[in-house]
């Protein structure tokens, strides 16, 4: 079957390296302690080099069990049951986040998919009982009342006084009022109503919430996790293009005489194959004439805009000594058995009116679709975005058609725990040994403890025929160095995750912990790596 190449296909990063001095206190990854000197970056570009400012050629970060979680929740008219299912599953999510294995110091903020259309609105942390009017809506398909299943079935609190527009817990303390636990709070704060805009813009809402963060939600030393919950296609665009699409953009109208959700599908997605059933669908930049165009002339913002947003945010955090790891998770329109089968469904609905309204049939719960309640339109743009930040071995796309989101949220919480043990090192990490095959990353890892236990070095894992192992029975933590972005070597032990390739790293570090050995609260791993160039240089330019 003909398949289109992913726009985020992995590309090998060819990094030319020159030896550099390594600080005496930091052990090279498998080196003999020797060092050599020499210039690391030429000055032909006119930019600062390692010779000019050697302090800029050290990457330092901390792998602390801290995470900032942003939920982007669809608040359009068809999301009543989905918001109820989400609220009902928050208990599972919190339980895994607070488990010994994950043990996260976490902060959770919530925004909506029409945040972009309501300037001034970013994070929301109010009880759904205080805004029940948002759970009623009227449309050409009739009136809806989702107050009961969207809010009241799960929320028992009329108000939740908070000093900040988020909830958080760390070191056993929360910012919640006395007598309110985290699950109760999220079950009330999570539901966002059904009165939002029908041109959902989850990607642009995410961007606004992260970049216009006047509240101080983001912490430098915490990983960032963004979780999307939606049943329709992303329709992120400028307000100017939105007005054009509504009143003049009939080239993208799937209904005969008016714009609809299908306009977003046609403006941002193309498919091959068909009619009826399509071989593949993918995001595409299209101009106002309906034809493929350059990204800056696209009616719908390119997906790459949001990849760049998170890449730049991650680089900025790490340049300030923070954590650059990103986790993206999506509950949206994919088949119920995805990703086990690896198959997406792109097919028209037998109901032609439904196709006109949404541009294509649902990808899950086919046969239950109605004009006022699409089960899950194929999530092409969000899927491509999530794949750009996938973590090795972690599932990050789930079906919004599931009646119970507990499995999805449990998987996401587990993935947060896994990401807390990984590091995409910004910049081009130096090779400690040029005289032996492979890369011996000039990095040193140190484990620190909040209970007064002396710091200790984290040693490299032993590479064995079947993969890796702990180097000794009494070693309960070791690290692996991943340097293969394009899966070119025969072994899988050095394969980098897509998100580190997206972030431009040439080295990914993974801290492995022995199963069953408790990790004391407040434990962190500090990472220090020597670079061949200051953060911000492309490896290919070194």
C-alpha positions in Angstrom: 0.0 0.0 0.0 1.3 3.4 -0.9 2.3 5.4 2.2 3.3 9.0 2.4 6.6 9.6 4.3 6.0 11.2 7.7 6.8 14.9 7.8 8.8 14.1 10.9 10.9 11.3 9.5 14.0 10.8 11.5 17.1 12.3 10.0 20.7 11.3 11.0 22.5 14.2 12.6 26.0 14.2 11.2 28.0 16.0 13.9 31.6 16.7 13.2 33.5 16.8 16.5 36.8 18.1 17.7 38.4 17.0 21.0 38.0 19.4 23.9 39.2 19.5 27.5 36.9 17.7 30.0 36.7 19.0 33.6 38.6 16.8 36.0 35.6 16.2 38.3 33.4 14.9 35.5 34.1 11.4 34.2 33.9 10.7 30.5 31.5 8.0 29.4 33.9 5.1 29.2 37.1 7.2 28.5 40.5 6.7 30.2 40.6 10.1 31.8 42.9 11.6 29.2 42.1 14.8 27.4 43.3 16.8 24.5 43.1 20.4 23.6 42.2 22.3 20.4 39.6 24.7 19.0 36.1 23.4 19.0 34.2 25.8 16.8 35.5 28.0 14.0 34.6 31.6 14.1 33.7 31.9 10.5 30.1 32.5 11.4 30.9 35.4 13.6 29.1 33.8 16.5 30.5 33.2 20.0 32.7 30.0 20.1 33.9 27.7 22.8 37.3 29.5 22.7 35.6 32.8 23.4 33.3 31.5 26.2 34.1 28.0 27.3 31.5 28.2 30.0 28.8 28.2 27.3 30.0 24.8 26.2 28.8 22.8 29.2 25.2 21.5 29.3 23.9 21.1 32.9 20.4 19.9 33.8 18.7 18.0 36.6 16.5 14.9 36.2 14.1 15.6 39.1 10.7 13.9 39.5 8.9 17.1 38.7 6.4 17.6 35.9 4.2 20.5 34.7 1.1 18.9 33.0 -1.2 21.0 30.7 -4.5 19.5 29.7 -6.0 21.0 26.6 -9.7 20.0 26.7 -12.2 20.3 23.8 -15.1 22.4 25.1 -17.2 22.2 22.0 -20.8 21.0 21.9 -20.1 17.3 21.3 -17.8 16.8 24.4 -20.3 16.2 27.3 -19.8 12.4 27.6 -16.0 12.6 27.0 -15.6 15.2 29.7 -17.5 13.0 32.1 -15.3 10.0 31.2 -12.2 12.1 31.8 -13.4 13.3 35.2 -14.3 9.7 36.2 -10.7 8.6 35.3 -8.8 11.3 37.1 -8.5 9.1 40.2 -6.4 6.5 38.3 -4.2 9.3 36.9 -3.5 10.7 40.3 -2.8 7.3 41.8 -0.1 6.5 39.3 1.4 10.0 39.5 1.8 9.6 43.2 3.0 6.0 43.2 6.5 5.1 44.4 7.6 4.2 40.8 6.6 7.7 39.4 6.6 9.8 42.6 6.2 13.0 40.7 6.2 16.5 42.1 3.4 17.6 39.8 1.5 20.7 38.8 -1.6 20.5 36.6 -3.1 23.3 34.6 -6.1 23.2 32.2 -7.1 25.2 29.2 -9.7 24.7 26.4 -9.6 24.3 22.7 -11.0 27.8 22.1 -8.6 29.5 24.4 -7.2 31.2 21.2 -10.6 32.7 20.4 -11.0 34.2 23.9 -8.1 36.5 24.4 -7.1 36.9 28.0 -8.1 33.3 28.9 -5.4 30.8 29.6 -5.5 28.4 32.5 -8.8 27.7 34.2 -9.1 26.3 37.8 -12.7 26.8 38.8 -15.3 24.2 39.8 -17.7 23.2 36.9 -20.6 23.7 39.4 -19.8 27.4 39.4 -20.2 27.6 35.6 -23.0 25.1 34.8 -24.3 27.4 32.1 -21.3 26.4 30.0 -22.7 22.8 29.9 -25.7 24.0 27.9 -25.6 24.9 24.2 -27.8 25.5 21.2 -27.0 24.8 17.6 -28.7 24.2 14.3 -29.0 20.6 15.4 -30.9 21.4 18.6 -30.4 22.2 22.3 -28.0 20.2 24.6 -27.9 20.0 28.3 -24.8 18.1 29.6 -24.8 19.5 33.2 -25.4 16.1 34.7 -23.0 13.8 32.9 -20.5 16.5 32.1 -20.2 17.9 35.6 -22.5 16.9 38.4 -22.0 13.2 38.2 -18.4 13.5 39.2 -18.0 16.9 40.9 -19.2 17.5 44.5 -17.6 20.9 45.2 -19.3 24.2 44.5 -16.0 26.1 44.6 -12.3 25.4 45.0 -10.5 28.5 46.3 -7.0 28.5 44.9 -4.2 31.1 45.0 -2.9 30.0 41.5 -4.8 28.9 38.4 -3.6 25.3 38.8 -3.4 22.5 41.3 -0.1 21.0 42.5 1.4 18.5 44.9 5.0 18.1 46.0 6.7 16.7 49.1 3.4 15.6 50.5 1.9 19.2 50.3 -0.8 20.5 48.0 -2.1 24.0 47.2 -5.7 22.7 47.8 -8.1 23.9 50.5 -8.2 21.7 53.6 -10.3 18.6 53.2 -10.1 18.5 49.4 -8.0 15.8 47.8 -6.4 16.0 44.3 -8.9 13.6 42.6 -11.9 15.6 43.9 -10.3 18.9 42.7 -9.6 17.5 39.2 -13.0 16.0 38.8 -14.4 19.5 39.3 -11.8 21.6 37.5 -11.4 19.2 34.6 -14.8 19.5 32.9 -14.8 22.6 30.7 -18.3 22.7 29.3 -19.7 22.4 25.8 -20.2 26.1 24.9 -16.9 26.6 23.2 -16.1 27.4 19.6 -16.8 24.7 17.0 -13.6 25.4 15.2 -11.4 23.7 17.8 -7.8 25.0 18.0 -6.0 22.7 20.5 -2.5 23.4 19.1 -2.9 27.2 19.1 -4.5 27.1 22.5 -1.5 25.1 23.8 0.9 27.6 22.3 -0.9 30.6 23.9 -1.0 28.9 27.3 2.7 28.1 27.3 4.1 31.3 25.7 1.8 33.8 27.4 2.4 32.3 30.8 2.0 35.3 33.1 0.9 33.0 35.9 4.3 31.3 36.2 2.9 27.9 35.6 6.0 26.5 33.9 9.1 25.6 36.0 12.5 25.3 34.5 13.4 22.1 36.4 10.2 20.2 35.5 9.5 18.3 32.4 6.5 19.4 30.3 3.6 17.1 29.5 0.7 18.3 27.3 -2.4 16.1 27.1 -5.0 16.8 24.4 -8.6 15.6 24.7 -10.8 16.2 21.6 -13.1 14.4 19.2 -12.5 16.7 16.2 -9.7 17.9 13.8 -7.4 20.7 14.9 -8.3 24.0 13.2 -5.6 26.3 14.5 -5.4 29.5 12.4 -5.2 33.2 12.7 -8.4 35.2 13.5 -8.1 36.8 10.0 -8.1 33.4 8.3 -10.9 32.2 10.5 -13.1 35.1 9.4 -12.2 34.5 5.8 -13.0 30.8 6.2 -16.4 31.6 7.7 -17.5 34.2 5.2 -15.5 33.8 2.0 -13.7 30.5 2.1 -16.2 28.5 0.2 -13.4 26.6 -1.6 -13.2 24.7 1.7 -16.9 24.4 2.5 -17.9 20.7 2.5 -21.5 21.7 3.0 -23.1 23.3 0.0 -23.9 26.7 1.4 -22.1 27.2 4.6 -18.9 26.5 6.6 -18.8 23.6 8.9 -16.3 21.5 10.8 -15.5 19.9 7.5 -14.0 23.2 6.4 -11.2 22.6 8.9 -10.6 19.1 7.5 -10.4 20.3 3.9 -8.2 23.3 4.8 -5.6 21.4 6.7 -5.7 17.7 5.5 -5.2 15.9 2.3 -5.8 12.2 1.5 -4.7 9.7 -1.1 -6.8 6.9 -2.5 -10.5 6.7 -2.3 -13.3 7.4 -3.0 -15.0 6.1 0.1 -12.0 4.6 1.8 -8.6 6.3 1.7 -5.1 4.8 1.9 -3.7 7.6 4.0 -4.4 11.2 5.2 -1.8 13.8 6.2 -1.6 17.4 7.1 -0.9 19.8 4.2 -0.4 23.6 3.9 -3.1 25.0 1.6 -3.7 28.6 0.4 -6.9 30.4 0.0 -7.2 28.9 -3.5 -7.3 25.4 -2.0 -4.0 24.4 -3.5 -0.7 23.4 -1.6 1.3 26.4 -0.7 4.2 27.6 1.4 3.9 27.4 5.2 3.6 31.1 5.7 0.7 31.3 3.2 -1.3 28.4 4.7 -4.8 29.1 5.8 -4.4 26.7 8.8 -1.2 27.1 10.7 1.4 24.4 9.8 2.0 21.6 12.3 5.7 22.6 12.3 4.8 25.9 14.0 3.9 23.9 17.2 6.9 21.5 16.9 9.1 24.7 16.7 7.3 26.2 19.7 8.1 23.3 22.0 11.6 22.8 20.6 12.4 26.5 21.3 10.8 26.3 24.7 12.8 23.2 25.6 16.1 24.7 24.4 15.4 27.9 26.4 14.7 25.9 29.6 17.9 23.8 29.2 20.0 26.9 28.5 18.9 28.1 31.9 19.9 24.8 33.5 16.4 23.4 33.4 14.7 20.3 32.0 14.1 20.0 28.2 12.1 16.8 28.1 8.6 17.0 26.6 5.8 14.5 26.7 2.8 14.8 24.4 -0.3 12.6 24.8 -3.5 12.6 22.7 -6.9 11.3 23.4 -8.6 11.8 20.0 -10.0 10.3 16.9 -8.1 7.0 16.4 -9.4 3.5 16.3 -10.1 1.8 19.6 -7.4 -0.8 18.9 -4.7 1.8 18.0 -1.8 1.5 18.3 -1.8 -2.3 18.7 -2.8 -2.7 15.1 -0.9 0.3 13.8 -3.8 1.0 11.4 -5.7 4.2 11.0 -9.1 4.4 9.5 -9.8 7.1 6.9 -13.2 6.5 5.4 -16.4 8.4 4.6 -19.5 7.7 6.7 -22.5 6.0 5.0 -24.4 9.2 6.1 -23.6 11.8 3.4 -24.8 14.6 5.6 -22.2 13.6 8.2 -19.5 13.7 5.5 -20.6 17.2 4.5 -20.6 18.3 8.1 -17.2 16.9 9.1 -15.3 16.3 5.9 -14.9 12.5 6.5 -16.4 9.7 8.6 -15.3 8.9 12.2 -12.3 6.7 12.9 -13.9 5.0 15.9 -17.4 3.9 16.9 -18.5 4.0 13.3 -22.3 3.5 13.0 -23.0 5.6 16.0 -22.3 9.0 14.4 -24.9 11.7 14.4 -24.7 15.3 13.1 -24.6 16.7 16.6 -22.2 14.1 18.0 -19.2 12.8 16.0 -17.6 9.9 17.8 -14.0 10.8 16.8 -12.9 12.5 13.6 -9.4 11.2 12.5 -6.9 13.2 14.4 -4.3 13.8 11.6 -2.7 17.0 12.7 -2.5 16.2 16.4 -1.2 12.7 15.7 1.6 14.1 13.6 2.5 16.6 16.3 2.4 13.8 19.0 4.6 11.5 16.9 7.3 14.3 16.7 7.7 14.1 20.5 7.2 10.3 21.0 9.2 8.7 23.7 10.9 5.4 23.1 8.6 2.5 23.9 5.8 4.7 25.2 2.3 4.8 23.8 1.1 8.4 23.5 -2.1 8.3 21.3 -5.3 6.9 22.6 -8.9 6.7 21.3 -11.3 9.3 22.6 -14.1 6.8 21.8 -13.2 4.6 24.9 -15.9 4.7 27.6 -13.2 4.6 30.2 -10.1 6.8 30.0 -8.5 5.1 33.0 -6.2 2.9 30.9 -5.1 5.9 28.8 -4.4 8.1 31.8 -2.6 5.3 33.6 -0.4 4.9 30.5 0.3 8.6 30.3 1.2 8.8 34.0 3.6 5.9 33.6 5.1 7.6 30.6 5.7 10.7 32.7 7.6 8.6 35.2 9.7 7.2 32.3 10.4 10.6 30.9 11.7 11.7 34.3 14.6 9.3 33.8 15.5 10.5 30.3 17.4 13.6 29.1 17.7 15.1 25.6 20.9 17.0 26.0 20.8 20.3 24.1 23.7 21.1 21.9 26.3 18.8 20.4 27.8 16.6 23.2 31.5 16.0 22.8 33.1 12.5 22.2 35.6 11.6 24.9 37.3 9.0 22.7 37.9 9.4 19.0 40.3 6.4 18.9 37.5 3.8 19.5 34.3 3.1 17.5 31.1 4.7 18.6 30.6 7.8 20.7 31.7 8.0 24.3 29.7 11.0 25.5 31.6 13.4 27.7 28.9 13.4 30.4 28.9 12.9 34.2 25.8 12.0 36.2 25.4 12.4 39.9 22.5 11.2 42.1 21.5 13.6 44.9 19.2 13.0 47.8 16.9 15.2 49.9 17.3 13.1 53.1 21.0 13.9 53.6 22.4 10.8 52.0 25.8 11.7 50.4 25.8 12.3 46.6 27.0 9.4 44.5 28.1 9.1 40.9 25.7 7.3 38.5 27.9 4.8 36.5 27.4 3.6 32.9 25.2 0.5 32.4 27.0 -2.6 31.1 26.3 -3.3 27.4 25.8 -7.0 26.9 24.7 -9.3 24.0 21.0 -9.1 24.9 21.1 -5.3 25.5 22.2 -3.8 28.8 22.5 -4.8 32.4 23.5 -3.3 35.8 27.3 -3.4 36.1 27.2 -5.0 39.6 24.6 -6.6 41.9 24.9 -3.7 44.4 24.4 -1.1 41.7 20.7 0.0 41.6 21.0 2.9 39.1 23.1 3.2 36.0 22.8 5.3 32.8 22.8 4.5 29.1 23.9 6.8 26.3 21.8 6.7 23.1 23.4 8.2 20.0 21.5 6.6 17.0 18.8 8.9 15.7 17.9 7.0 12.6 18.1 3.4 13.8 21.2 2.8 11.6 23.0 0.4 13.9 21.8 -3.2 14.3 21.4 -3.0 18.0 18.4 -1.2 19.6 20.1 -0.2 22.8 21.4 3.0 21.3 18.2 4.1 19.5 17.3 7.7 20.3 13.6 8.7 20.8 11.9 10.8 18.2 11.5 13.7 20.6 15.3 14.0 21.2 15.8 14.0 17.4 13.1 16.7 17.1 14.8 18.8 19.8 18.1 18.5 17.8 20.1 16.5 20.4 22.9 14.2 19.4 22.9 12.4 22.7 20.0 11.0 24.8 20.7 9.8 28.4 18.6 7.2 30.1 18.8 6.5 33.8 17.9 2.9 34.5 16.7 1.8 38.0 16.5 -1.7 39.4 12.9 -2.8 39.7 11.6 -3.0 43.2 14.3 -0.8 44.8 12.5 2.2 46.3 13.6 5.7 45.2 13.5 8.2 48.2 11.3 11.3 47.7 13.3 14.3 46.4 15.9 12.2 44.7 17.4 13.8 41.6 20.1 13.1 39.0 22.3 16.0 37.9 23.8 15.8 34.4 26.8 17.7 33.1 28.0 17.2 29.6 30.8 19.0 27.6 29.7 20.3 24.2 31.5 20.9 20.9 29.6 24.1 20.5 27.3 26.4 22.6 23.7 25.4 22.7 21.9 26.7 19.7 24.5 25.6 17.1 23.5 22.9 14.6 25.7 19.8 14.9 26.2 20.0 11.2 27.8 23.4 11.5 30.4 22.3 14.1 
